[in-house]
């Protein structure tokens, strides 16, 4: 997970993510080796053109043609090719769903105005897309509630406390007693 952390800067409430931000989210979520720049561009374009590719270029057809040519010239194992194709399709489908949800961030202001008018805002888990998955999307929902299943147990809390104390102790020993900034 540490290798996949990235900073996209501060989010402006209600602003739509740029192509570059969408691509960086997808690459960080799936990993650089599981989704290419071209695949990211295809997913983003299909979502922008009509949600799930409707009304725009049919990238599924293009992928089917490319796959047919690859199979024709590879002479490889049909079962392995089919498994790889299914895995690719699963990633593509999930990437489309994540992109579609990320493009709904423009609705955040609607939720703010609705709540200021005393309206109901749907509850949702809060968190980070990379750590918690797509259930945290779309943004702009009511995230005040705590999920008891995501809270650390008493034992985990004590282990974390001991680890933090040890890190501070080591830092102070190496830095003439100065606390970390």
SULVEN-V284848 format. One record per helix or strand. SS is the DSSP state (2 for helix, 1 for strand). FROM is the first residue (numbers start at 1). LEN is the number of residues. Records with the same first field share a line. If there is no record, write none. Layout:
BEGIN
SS=FROM-LEN + FROM-LEN
END
This chain:
BEGIN
2=2-3 + 19-12 + 37-14 + 59-16 + 78-39 + 129-4 + 134-3 + 148-3 + 154-21
1=123-1 + 142-1
END
